[in-house]
């Protein structure tokens, strides 16, 4: 532990002056900001990297390091990505040799990158940036090698090492080591991504309370349109799953009551304008699209009793979709014969969490074995 604390303190002191590219094509002030942009980018914090890189360009419009960072954080997807375009706009002849190495790496095809990595690391053995380009999640040991060689620049490497321990890439899954390394990352770099990682680790252990608290620390770095808000919402929903389940089951009962009484005003509360609701009735007719007309149209039966039991809710991993399974019992009177029929089905409904709340997507009913559902209807 003493060695760990010493390393953290050393890294915290030195990171203030850490330069991923020591000789840049930028003026002195722009170079400092551009290197900070690289630090953000390699810690997977692309929005702060975007802001820092553009700030460097305000200080020096010819800052090649900043332009390279903007290319790096852009997509390389040939169908819609902007990286290739941004690289073409850079005058490579004005870049320093180290910057040119990065430029070459980003310009290379995926087939040639591995060979180029070896060549560039050999040419620039003391360049943190070039050496970091040679790390890969295909070999988690590469992050340990980098952290040992460049301890001052290893915040992102320690974050990745934490994933290696959490996923068992180093052997047996080791949650304690994972948390140790993600904390080192947090102490070395003041940014949101390591908190997002720590929250993910807590979530993988089923500790959604700490996952939420930690994820909100990531959101707090910039709350408006934060990319970290999505999982904060997921972790919150995980901690509140029981209450959400009760609410959805209550919704299902309200929907069914609206349907059996033909009350569209009550039913429409659970509709969404962009969701097409489909239904399969217990008479086992084909599935069909369920609309206002289906709620309000006259039917050949009148319900006496309709009750749910054994209701259970199952959520998708992102907590945006829920399936409710249930049994339904009751009775109805057939208008034509005035006969009372006992009803017993099992069914399920699918609900989607939208910006307007939980909305119905699909329902399906079938008679329980040896029992009766609703009659055939025109």
PyMOL commands that set and color helices and strands:
alter all, ss='L'
color gray80, all
select helices_A, chain A and resi 2-15+28-42+46-59+64-72+83-88+92-94+97-107+110-123+128-133+141-149+151-153+155-167+175-188+193-204+208-219+229-239+241-261+264-270+292-296
alter helices_A, ss='H'
color red, helices_A
select strands_A, chain A and resi 278-280+288-289+301-315+321-334+339-354+357-367
alter strands_A, ss='S'
color yellow, strands_A
deselect
rebuild
show_as cartoon
